[in-house]
Amino acid sequence: MASSSLSSIYSPSSSFKSELKSLYKITSSHLGSSTHSPNNSKSRFTVHAVAREVSNDVVHKLKKENVGLEKNPNALWKRYVDWLYQHKELGLYLDVSRVGFSDEFIEEMEPRLQKAFKDMEELEKGAIANPDERRMVGHYWLRSPHLAPNSFLRLQIENTLEAVCQFANDVVSGKIKTPSGSRFTQILSVGIGGSALGPQFVAEALAPDNPPLKIRFIDNTDPAGIDHQIAQLGPELATTLVIVISKSGGTPETRNGLLEVQKAFREAGLIFSKQGVAITQENSLLDNTARIEGWLARFPMFDWVGGRTSEMSAVGLLPAALQGIDIREMLAGAASMDEANRTTVVRDNPAALLAMCWYWATDGVGSKDMVVLPYKDSLLLFSRYLQQLVMESLGKEFDLDGNRVNQGISVYGNKGSTDQHAYIQQLREGVHNFFATFIEVLRDRPPGHDWELEPGVTCGDYLFGMLQGTRSALYSNDRESITVTVQEVTPRSVGALVALYERAVGLYASLVNINAYHQPGVEAGKKAAGEVLALQKRVLQVLNEASCQEPVEPLTLDEIAHRCHCEDDIEMIYKIIAHMAANDRALIAEGSCGSPRSIKVYLGECNVDELYV
Ligand SMILES: O=P(O)(O)OC[C@H]1O[C@](O)(CO)[C@@H](O)[C@@H]1O
């Protein structure tokens, strides 16, 4: 695992380090001050107060015995080399040396990790790994179809990939044209959550400067946001391929986005169906709509692929291919990473190393947040992508045995070094409630484009220095970090990163005994939103009746609540009225929204048709 060639790259005695001292306040305040002082209470690794006894008894005990992170440079260098994971073919390294796990902890975790490997093996063989929804979990087959548990699934995957490639080629080459006979120039992707975050991340990371088709996203039900995207397209709406992505085919935000886009098409005199593509489960509402309306194309989303792990399905592959991104390379990178992650030797398994470090750092109960800091602009959206992957997978109320555990790990981050000028101050010196993950990219620019902005120093050297400096600065103050290094941002390395984190999440879920593949908590918010909209309809009906009277009868909030038989919902009724008034859909006859008890409301128009509904 240890690479001798890396030692020169990462040499702790590099003279460049001293030059960095002047670069950044936080960095300069500590570099060189690395004396180990086990009795110094400031450097003690304190156990987070909320660590519970559920699954973290081992880590809790071991951390208490651990008096501080290793600070001796020689011992640290040894730890670095001993634990460095390298995937030669992918050019990917994983450094966990700045996480303070002890040998005893490794020993204690070994059987748990072996159990997690076994769970993963069963999952890959087609076990019902999502017991609540009685579903298989097959995102790993998407990049290795031969591993699918039967030939039907294998063919489904292969045929879909073939269809995606064919369709993308035909659109890019101009064989498939717009109704007016010109080439497609833009993609408008409509989807939310896992049906948006992967494509957004990959577009930002990999789309060339001048892609064959440029991509835009509608990932919300914010009317102003939708208007903005459509306005930005302007006359190019006529050459826009609209890809509507929804696994369930019934997500309200996505449906609204579609209806808004279809309206824009009608107003522009365009035929939506000739430019619309659906990616969804067979026979979903969206699938049936697309089929009945005769959309340009439909691609399947499989029951056994979750939204947040769908980047290697048609969801991620079609938009990527249309932007000229080599999707077979993405798949190959993911497949190689999966292969590496199948070893049961923990040290050689990067996903297991990540899961183990998360367990250590968060006491196995999410007591610390994961701050993800890619030092590369094109990887900006990686942290956002990981936020859903990790939090929707691990944030669970109950474990697999029905115990209330309230698990999860919070994820946030944007990019370095930008964030150094925003919140790194708190990370180094403030509340100690996180561990960091640095994502490092060794290649700064394509070959032949670099130049020295100072003698011997390039712009990329500064970025490198900021990363190394921040890592050191955090560590010297007992803040743990993981570093994932890739040579370059390529389709292959991006595929590998996606696969690495998908597997780490799956293994961690086994360690803490939860179902990573369902999301029951999301339903509560969706249900409540539905109830608000139902209440709004009743309020409108009551207001309409009063507004149709001669003379019009403005109503107080109490009167509205009473007539709706919803006295307990008066606060929500007030919010509905305030929202409608702000959008000129309800008129305030007396008082103002600032003093709820004073207002009297009516509708500007009486709708007789609605009176007896
Ligand atoms: O692809 P769909 O079915 O529209 O769902 C979008 C997102 O909504 C969620 O179901 C959560 O509400 C996510 O898991 C999913 O990625």
The ligand as a MOL file (V3000), in Angstrom:
LIG
                    3D

  0  0  0     0  0            999 V3000
M  V30 BEGIN CTAB
M  V30 COUNTS 16 16 0 0 0
M  V30 BEGIN ATOM
M  V30 1 O -36.6410 10.4320 -8.0510 0
M  V30 2 P -37.8360 10.8100 -7.2450 0
M  V30 3 O -38.7630 9.6650 -7.0370 0
M  V30 4 O -38.5320 11.9840 -7.8620 0
M  V30 5 O -37.3560 11.2240 -5.8090 0
M  V30 6 C -36.4940 12.2980 -5.6170 0
M  V30 7 C -35.8850 12.2530 -4.2410 0
M  V30 8 O -36.9080 12.2740 -3.2700 0
M  V30 9 C -36.5780 11.3800 -2.2050 0
M  V30 10 O -37.3990 10.2780 -2.3270 0
M  V30 11 C -36.7840 12.0180 -0.8860 0
M  V30 12 O -38.0180 12.6360 -0.8710 0
M  V30 13 C -35.1470 11.0120 -2.4550 0
M  V30 14 O -34.7990 9.8270 -1.8710 0
M  V30 15 C -35.0990 11.0200 -3.9290 0
M  V30 16 O -33.7930 11.0580 -4.4260 0
M  V30 END ATOM
M  V30 BEGIN BOND
M  V30 1 2 1 2
M  V30 2 1 2 3
M  V30 3 1 2 4
M  V30 4 1 2 5
M  V30 5 1 5 6
M  V30 6 1 6 7
M  V30 7 1 7 8
M  V30 8 1 7 15
M  V30 9 1 8 9
M  V30 10 1 9 10
M  V30 11 1 9 11
M  V30 12 1 9 13
M  V30 13 1 11 12
M  V30 14 1 13 14
M  V30 15 1 13 15
M  V30 16 1 15 16
M  V30 END BOND
M  V30 END CTAB
M  END
